[in-house]
Amino acid sequence: MPVPYRAALYVMPGTSDPLGAFGAAWLGRTADGGPLAPRPVVPETWSATALDTVTAEPRRYGFHATLRAPFRPADGVDLDAIEARAAELAAALPRVVIPQGLQLRRIAHFLALVPAAHSDALQDFAARIVEGTNDLRRPLDTEDRAKRLAKSRLSPRQIELLDRWGYPHVLEDFRFHMTLTGRLPEDEPAVARLFDALAGATTAFATRPFVIDAVAVAVEAEPGAPFICHRRFALRG
């Protein structure tokens, strides 16, 4: 099998799932080739062009939540090896259920759907994915590490996590989120209208349990290419 430029392990519901269908329609792209519905909500005074702009960054990655952040495969690691590890982990891990569902939140400069309540089971699930895939990745080189440190103001502990696991927001620093926008504009009234419109459109996901029943292998074939959902692996159940 070919070696992708980068790979990642995501929670990435397909368009047969109402949440996946909503996320794909909102971002304007499906990552698995499923059907794409029209964008479900257009906030007042937001043009289609403005919405395309504010969703451009998450659209490239596809609607997802990160478990193992995008990584360059280590020498000798191809897509077969990544798939085999994902299948092994999925067979060993139970489904995760968040009874309270997902709620819209503003996280710093972007909007995302996040669990309505903390879940130790979710934190453990994400940690086991990170720990179980660390040997698949190529270690950060000096340039990549410098770029990461320049991009974000990291705490000493986050730098430790970056150096050990290749990403700073893992283990105790992990926060599950399904991104809906890139950086928001500085126009706070416009952001408030966007938030209100999305809050209304996502109410259904806050009124029913959120279930993680699969882990997806996503790939970036070449630098800058959109991430594709290559394959999903069902969790043990």
VMD Tcl script that draws the C-alpha trace (Angstrom):
set ca {
  {0.00 0.00 0.00}
  {1.19 3.57 -0.61}
  {2.57 5.77 2.12}
  {0.38 8.85 2.61}
  {1.98 12.22 3.28}
  {0.11 12.28 6.61}
  {-2.41 10.10 8.35}
  {-4.66 10.62 11.35}
  {-7.12 8.73 13.53}
  {-10.42 10.50 13.89}
  {-13.96 10.14 15.07}
  {-15.54 10.83 11.68}
  {-19.23 9.99 11.30}
  {-20.42 9.34 7.77}
  {-23.31 10.99 5.99}
  {-25.60 8.08 6.88}
  {-25.41 9.39 10.45}
  {-27.44 12.57 11.16}
  {-24.47 14.18 12.89}
  {-22.12 13.34 10.02}
  {-24.65 14.54 7.47}
  {-25.05 17.84 9.31}
  {-21.30 18.39 9.67}
  {-20.60 17.65 6.02}
  {-23.42 19.91 4.84}
  {-22.28 22.74 7.10}
  {-18.65 22.52 6.01}
  {-19.57 21.94 2.38}
  {-17.66 18.71 1.86}
  {-17.92 15.01 2.62}
  {-14.70 13.23 3.48}
  {-15.95 9.78 2.48}
  {-17.69 10.47 -0.81}
  {-21.20 10.30 0.65}
  {-24.04 12.56 -0.48}
  {-23.76 16.24 0.37}
  {-26.90 18.10 1.44}
  {-27.28 21.89 1.15}
  {-25.88 23.93 4.03}
  {-28.52 23.62 6.77}
  {-28.45 27.18 8.08}
  {-27.44 30.58 6.75}
  {-27.30 33.13 9.56}
  {-28.75 36.57 9.00}
  {-26.30 38.92 7.20}
  {-23.84 36.08 6.55}
  {-23.32 35.48 2.83}
  {-22.54 32.09 1.37}
  {-19.07 33.42 0.52}
  {-18.46 34.52 4.11}
  {-19.55 31.10 5.39}
  {-17.28 29.37 2.87}
  {-14.41 31.48 4.17}
  {-15.02 30.80 7.86}
  {-15.36 27.05 7.22}
  {-12.40 26.74 4.82}
  {-9.89 25.35 7.31}
  {-12.09 22.64 8.87}
  {-13.47 21.76 5.42}
  {-10.03 20.52 4.33}
  {-9.90 18.11 7.27}
  {-13.50 16.96 7.01}
  {-16.02 16.94 9.85}
  {-14.31 15.07 12.66}
  {-12.88 14.97 16.15}
  {-9.16 14.30 16.49}
  {-7.89 11.27 18.38}
  {-4.38 10.88 16.90}
  {-3.47 14.18 15.26}
  {-2.11 14.13 11.68}
  {1.35 12.61 11.56}
  {4.04 11.72 9.04}
  {4.43 7.92 8.97}
  {7.67 6.51 10.36}
  {10.09 4.75 8.04}
  {8.67 1.41 7.01}
  {5.09 2.35 7.98}
  {2.57 2.31 5.14}
  {-1.19 2.51 4.98}
  {-1.54 -1.22 5.57}
  {0.34 -0.91 8.85}
  {-1.76 2.04 9.97}
  {-4.98 0.22 9.09}
  {-3.84 -2.91 10.91}
  {-3.12 -0.94 14.08}
  {-6.45 0.88 13.87}
  {-8.24 -2.44 13.48}
  {-6.36 -3.89 16.45}
  {-7.23 -0.94 18.66}
  {-10.87 -0.88 17.57}
  {-11.23 -4.57 18.38}
  {-9.97 -3.92 21.91}
  {-11.90 -0.74 22.73}
  {-15.57 -0.45 23.72}
  {-18.00 2.09 22.36}
  {-18.17 5.39 24.22}
  {-21.56 6.86 25.08}
  {-22.12 10.46 26.21}
  {-25.73 10.39 27.46}
  {-26.02 14.18 27.54}
  {-25.04 14.57 23.89}
  {-23.07 17.37 22.22}
  {-23.43 21.12 22.67}
  {-22.18 24.10 20.67}
  {-19.34 25.98 22.33}
  {-16.95 28.76 21.44}
  {-13.38 27.62 22.01}
  {-11.02 30.58 21.83}
  {-11.37 31.74 18.20}
  {-13.59 28.99 16.73}
  {-16.90 27.16 17.21}
  {-17.22 23.43 17.84}
  {-19.52 20.74 19.16}
  {-18.27 19.35 22.47}
  {-19.59 16.80 24.98}
  {-22.16 18.29 27.31}
  {-20.52 16.53 30.26}
  {-17.08 15.23 31.13}
  {-16.51 11.56 30.40}
  {-13.69 9.53 31.93}
  {-14.47 6.81 29.38}
  {-13.90 9.25 26.51}
  {-10.65 10.52 28.00}
  {-9.41 6.95 28.44}
  {-10.46 6.01 24.91}
  {-8.55 8.93 23.40}
  {-5.47 8.22 25.52}
  {-5.38 4.59 24.44}
  {-5.52 5.62 20.77}
  {-2.62 8.05 21.25}
  {-0.53 5.59 23.25}
  {-1.29 2.75 20.84}
  {-0.19 4.59 17.70}
  {2.88 6.52 18.81}
  {5.33 4.18 17.13}
  {3.64 4.71 13.77}
  {4.67 8.34 13.50}
  {7.89 9.90 12.38}
  {9.35 11.97 15.27}
  {9.04 15.71 14.89}
  {12.12 17.18 13.32}
  {13.65 20.43 14.53}
  {11.78 22.52 11.97}
  {8.38 20.93 12.69}
  {8.87 21.35 16.43}
  {9.85 25.00 16.03}
  {6.77 25.66 13.89}
  {4.52 24.07 16.50}
  {6.06 26.11 19.31}
  {5.76 29.32 17.28}
  {2.12 28.61 16.39}
  {0.82 28.27 19.95}
  {1.80 29.42 23.39}
  {2.32 26.07 25.10}
  {2.78 25.39 28.79}
  {5.84 23.43 29.94}
  {3.62 20.35 30.34}
  {2.21 20.75 26.83}
  {5.76 20.93 25.46}
  {6.48 17.67 27.28}
  {3.42 16.11 25.66}
  {4.47 17.43 22.25}
  {7.92 15.92 22.57}
  {6.66 12.59 23.90}
  {3.55 12.08 21.75}
  {3.96 14.45 18.79}
  {1.04 16.68 19.79}
  {0.47 18.88 22.84}
  {-3.26 18.35 23.40}
  {-3.33 14.72 24.47}
  {-3.85 12.69 27.66}
  {-4.90 15.09 30.45}
  {-4.87 18.02 27.98}
  {-7.20 16.29 25.51}
  {-10.54 18.01 24.87}
  {-12.88 16.27 22.45}
  {-14.34 18.70 19.91}
  {-15.85 18.59 16.44}
  {-14.79 21.78 14.73}
  {-17.35 23.84 12.81}
  {-15.38 26.98 11.95}
  {-11.91 28.32 11.48}
  {-10.86 31.60 13.05}
  {-13.88 33.78 13.68}
  {-13.99 37.40 12.52}
  {-13.56 40.21 15.02}
  {-17.14 41.38 14.36}
  {-18.71 40.14 17.60}
  {-22.34 40.85 16.60}
  {-21.80 38.78 13.45}
  {-20.22 36.00 15.51}
  {-23.18 36.10 17.90}
  {-25.61 35.68 14.98}
  {-23.55 32.77 13.69}
  {-23.51 31.14 17.12}
  {-27.26 31.55 17.58}
  {-28.02 30.09 14.16}
  {-25.74 27.11 14.73}
  {-27.07 26.58 18.24}
  {-30.55 26.26 16.79}
  {-29.41 23.92 14.03}
  {-27.57 21.63 16.47}
  {-30.20 21.40 19.21}
  {-31.03 17.82 18.22}
  {-27.49 16.69 19.06}
  {-27.87 18.01 22.61}
  {-31.07 16.08 23.21}
  {-29.88 12.56 22.45}
  {-26.87 10.47 23.49}
  {-23.70 10.80 21.46}
  {-22.18 7.42 20.63}
  {-18.65 6.79 19.36}
  {-18.81 3.40 17.67}
  {-15.92 3.55 15.20}
  {-12.47 4.98 14.64}
  {-11.55 6.32 11.21}
  {-8.22 6.35 9.42}
  {-7.99 9.60 7.46}
  {-5.23 10.37 4.98}
  {-3.68 13.42 3.35}
  {-2.27 12.01 0.13}
  {0.09 14.94 -0.52}
  {0.88 18.22 1.24}
  {-2.17 20.46 1.34}
  {-4.57 17.85 -0.05}
  {-7.96 17.43 1.63}
  {-8.15 14.66 4.20}
  {-10.07 11.62 3.02}
  {-11.77 9.09 5.26}
  {-9.94 6.01 4.04}
  {-11.64 3.44 6.25}
  {-13.63 3.13 9.48}
  {-13.16 0.39 12.03}
  {-16.06 -0.54 14.31}
  {-15.32 -0.57 18.01}
  {-15.80 -3.71 20.04}
  {-19.27 -2.64 21.17}
}
mol new
graphics top color blue
foreach p $ca { graphics top sphere $p radius 0.5 }
foreach p [lrange $ca 0 end-1] q [lrange $ca 1 end] { graphics top cylinder $p $q radius 0.2 }
display resetview
